[in-house]
């Protein structure tokens, strides 16, 4: 992973040739778990996140407390909220903690049809793009997740080229999660757009959370969020830099290449020296191990990424 490029020496180039088998095995595991149109961080890692945050356990507790019946093995919290239009469903329940404190849990549906659960037991907020559901520990966190989810809806409509409308997403005629996944997997440029949008929407979420924290007069949280916003601005700037764009391109190519022909992926110049941007563009440094040249553009692109990481000032963002 590429960290901040500000005043720091670029990290060592990823030696993909040496890591080829490991990358291949990891990619195969991801495909087995989620299918070949999925991308990194949508399979085991995502499921692990859900497990650690105990969403299923929390939802089960809410469903039981509200006395809801099981429908196909799940508590229909969305249906319960829909049965009470114009008001929030609130239920105070006893939670087991070290103080035995009663905590209020709120489930509701926003005017846009986004399902929202606010429960103090939720440690880390989450915006579910598959079910259009927001999980949060308090109102400020909920505002953060709602801002992110609404941002993804707006993004999908913008890049959908008329094929996707906001209404279709909100009515769940279009699966937002699947749409974004297929979009980012199709093309390196689209992948980069999604990754940069992810950073921007997290910033939007922080701003929304900050606004709510200011309303709540939570000064300590306000200060933490202001600091988080400053850090996020730096992260966005780094991602948009030459070194950041090269790293994102490399991340995409490693995954795609590992699905196809990664074993001799990295191609060094004769003598094993790291090629420069100029040498790559001049067609040098692209020899494979057999001594011949390959026309597959994945290889020169990968070498170009390596060169950019080593020499980030050689090309402007526009030239990239």
N, C-alpha and C positions, 0 to 999 in steps of 0.2 A: 504494500500500500504506500502511496505517496503522501507524505505529511506536508507540512507547510514548506513552501519554497522560498519564503522570505528570509534572506540572509543566511540560509543554511545550505550546506553542500548537498546536492541531490543524492538520494540513497542509491545503493548499488543496483545495477540493472538486474531485473529478474532473469535468471538463467533458465529459460524455458526448456531448453534441450535437456538439461539435467533433471528437471522436474516433470518431464513429459508423462512418465508412467503414473506418477502420483496424481497429476492433473486429470489424466484420462480416467483413472479409477474414481476420482471425486465426481467428475462429470457423469460417469456411468451411473453412479449411485443416485445422483440428482434426477437423471432421466428415469431410472427405475421407479423412483418415488413419485415423480410428478409429471412425467411426460416430456417429450422432446421440444415442446414449445415453451416450456418454463425456463426461467432464468435463475441464476444464483439467488440465494436468500428467499426462496419462495417454498422450499420444501422442508427438510428436517429442521433447519434453523428457525423457520417461521413457526413450525409446530412446537418447537422447544420453547419459543417465546410465549406462546399461548399457555403451555403447561406451567411454566415458571410463574406467570402472572395469575394463574388459577381462575381464568375467565369462566370455564365450564363449571367449576365448583361454586363460584360466586353466583352465576346465573341459576344454578340448581337451588341454592339457598333462597334466592329471591322468589323463584317459582313456588317453592314449598311454603314460604311465608305468606305469599299472596293466595295460597290455596288453589293454584292453577292445576288443571289436569295435564297429563302428559299427552302430547300429540306426536306420533311417530317417534317416541323416545325422547322428545324434547319439550321443554316448557315454552309455551307460546307467549312470551312476554310482549312481543310486538302486537299480537292480537289483543292482549289485555289492555294495552295502552290505547289501541284503536277503539276499543269498546267504550272508552271514556273521553269522547271528543271535547276539546276545549278546556280540559283540566289535566293536571298532572296526577298520576297515581302515586301516592306516597304510602310507605309502610314502615313503621318503626319496628325493628326487630332486635332481639337480643343477640349480640355477637359474642363469641367466646374470645376475650382478650384478657390481659393481665389485670385490667380494672373492672371488667364486667360491664363496660359502658354500652348504653343503648345508642344505636346509630341509625340515622334516617337514610333510607335508600329511595331514590326517585327513578322511576322509569317513565319515559315520555316519548312522543313523536313530534318532531319539529314541524313547522308549517310546510317545509319542503318534503316531509315524509322520511326524514332521517331518524332512525331509532336511537334513543339516548339512555344510557344507564349511568347514574351517578351514585357511586357506592364507596364509602371510605375504605373498604377493604381492598379496593383496586390500587395497586402500588404504582403502576406505570400506565398512563393513558394510551389508548389505541383507537385508531380510525380504521374500521373494517370496511374495505372497499368491495368485498364480495357481497356482504349483507347490508351495506350502507348503515352500519351501526357504530356508535361511538361509546366507548367505555372510559370512564374517568372517576377519579376519587373525589373531585369537588367541582364547583361551577367554573372556576378559572381553568382547570385542566380540560373540562368539557369544551369550553370556548376554543381552546388550542386545537383540540382534535376536530371540532366542527369546521374550523377555518381550513385545516389541511384537507379534510374530506371534500368540502365545497370547492377547494382549489383544484383537486384532482378531477372533479366533475367538469369544471370549466375548461381545464386543459384537454380532457378527452373530447369535448365538443369542438374545441378549437382545432385540434389535429385530425379530427374525424372526417374532415372534408365533406360535411353534409350527410355522412352515413350514420352519425350518432347525434341524437338530440338530448337536451337536459331531461326532457319529459320521459324519454325512453329509459334513461339511466335511473331516474327516480322511481319509475314504475317497475323497475327491475326487468324490463324487456331486454336490456343490454347489461351484461355482467361487467361492471366497471373494472374489477380486478383482472378478469381474463382479457378484456380489451387492451388495457395498459400493458399487460404481460406480452401479448402478441405484438403490440406496437414496438416495444423496446427490443424484442428479440429479432425483429425483421431486418434491422439496419443499424450500423454503428452510429450514424448521425442521430437516429431516433433514440438509441440507447443513451447517448450523451444528453439529449434533450430531457429525457426522463430523470436522469441522475441529477442534472442541474436544477430541474424543477423540484425534485425532492428536497434539495437544500433550501430553495426559495420558499417552498410551502412550509417547511419547518420554521423558517423565519417569520412567515405570516402567522403561524400558530403561536409563536412566542409573543408577537405583538398583541394578538387577541387575548392571550392569557395575561399579559401585562395590563391591558385595559381593564380586565375584570378584577385583577389584584388591586389596582388603583381604586376601583369602586368599593372594594371590600376594605380599603384602608389597611392593607397588609404590607407595611413598609419593608419588612425584611424580605418578603417575596418580591416586591417591586425591585429592590436593589439587585437581587439574584437574577431576575429576568433581564434587567438592563445590561448586566454583565454578560449574560448568555447571548443577548442580541449582538453585542460587540464581537464576541467570539464567532458567532454565526456569519457576520459580515466578512470576517477574515477568511473563514472557511469557503465561503462562496467565491471570494476573490481568488483564492488559491486554486479552486477547481476550474475557474475560467482562464487561468494562466496557461502558458505553453506546457509547462510540466504537468499541470492538472489535466489538461485535455489529452496529453499523451498517455497519462496513466489510465484515464477512462477508456481510451481507445484500446490500450493494451489489455485491460481487464476484459473487454468485449471479445477481442481476438483470441485471447488465451482460452476462453470458454468455447467459442465457436471452433477454434482450431483443434481443441482437444476432442471434439466430436468427430473430426474429420481426419486430419493427418498431422498431428502434433509432433511425433517422435523426433524429427530432425528440424524442428520449427525455427530455432534461432540460426541465422546464417551470418557468420562473421566475415569480415574482410580477410584476404589472404594474410597470414601471419597472426591471426587471432586478435587483432586490435579492434577496439570499439569503433565502428564507422561513425563518421560525422553526418550531419544533415546534408551537407553539400555533396558528400560522396554517395549517399543514398540516392539523391535526386539525379546524380550523374550516372547512376546505374552500377556503381561500384559496391563492393562488399556484399554481393548477393550470391556468392558461390555456395553451392551445397557441398556436402561431404564428398560427392563423387567428382567434384571439380567442374560440373556443368552449371548452366544457369537455369533457373526455374522461372516460368512466366506467371505462376500463380501469385496474384497481388497480395495475398495474405502475408506472404513472407517479406516482401519489401516493406509492407506497411508495418509489420512487427519490428523490423530492424529500424525503420524510421522512428517508431515510438521509443526504442532504446536510445537512439541518437538524440532525440529531443530531450529525454530525461537527463542525459549526460551534458547536453549543450542547449539548455532551454532558451537561450537568447538568440539563436540563429534565425528563427523564423517568427514572424508576427502571428497573432491569432488569426488574422484575416488570411494570411498565406497558408496556414494550416488548413 
